[in-house]
Amino acid sequence: MSSASAAIGQPGRTKAFLRLVMIEHSVFALPFAYIASLTAMYEWDRNIHWGRLLLVTVCMVGLRTFAMAVNRIIDREIDARNPRTAQRELVTGAMSVRHAWTGALIALVVFLGAAALLNPLCLALAPIAVIPMVVYPYGKRFTNFPQAILGLAQAMGPVGGWLAITGEWSWKAVILGLAVGVWIGGFDLIYACQDVETDRRIGVRSVPARFGVPAAIWGARGCHLVTTALFVWYAVATGAGAFLWLGLLIVAGAFVYEHSIVRPNDLSRVNRAFFSVNGFIGIALFVCALLDLLVRGLSV
């Protein structure tokens, strides 16, 4: 049996790998790649190209799976020293490092293959998209701002989604990419507050560990204000209609709620803010953006 089939073909290992990469968290990045792709289709010929949208999905899931697997592999010793992460699959032995690497490389090949099927520019830029995915887990070892690297990695989704459709660079997609990157970097500031004492003890670097939890929370609030402004800029740049503006109001309300339940002296609801609220933001904005494009003439 090949190593690839050993990693993916056995149900127990497959489930362990999917838990390792938290496949369900694709909901954070996919909606924004779809928004960019569908807006590009609207501006191109006002038709949804389902084949390209499928390839965008494969690219996004493949790259994210590779990134998460590499993150877990590189951070496994750090995870073992942190009580919150000590039950992760590479720490407990539910998944071996060899099989995790096999799964990661399969995901990378899937990503590159889908990029090649889209257009030459996507294939040419695909290796560049991989770089921050590998650099990010090392970021906490050499900078107090690893969330900035994470934000850069996440910003590539909408840009790639637009390139996948048109094969051409778009500054509109860059605006949306920056919004997504700053948004995710901001809520990762909140998430990192859970580990501040452990990070200081074992030498992991982050904004909360270096500057304290209050500074990180205020930094996240600033990030989400910037995110809101960038979303507004994107809406203006793309001539958005009423539904997208409604979506932006919903997102702004979700940000207010998120920051009302997470305070420097009360981190008990961080998981609700991280998983529930941020998942809702992506889905809500996608639904509103899709409705907006359909009303404006995008054909199914």
Secondary structure by P-SEA (a helix, b strand, c coil): ccaaaaacccaaaaaaaaaaaccccccccaaaaaaaaaaaaaaccccccaaaaaaaaaaaaaaaaaaaaaaaaaaaaaaaacccccccccccccccaaaaaaaaaaaaaaaaaaaaaccaaaaaaccccccccccccccccccccaaaaaaaaaaaaaaaaaaaccccccaaaaaaaaaaaaaaaaaaaaaacccaaaaaaaccccccccccaaaaaaaaaaaaaaaaaaaaaaaaaacccaaaaaaaaaaaaaaaaaaaaccccccccccccccaaaaaaaaaaaaaaaaaaaaacccc
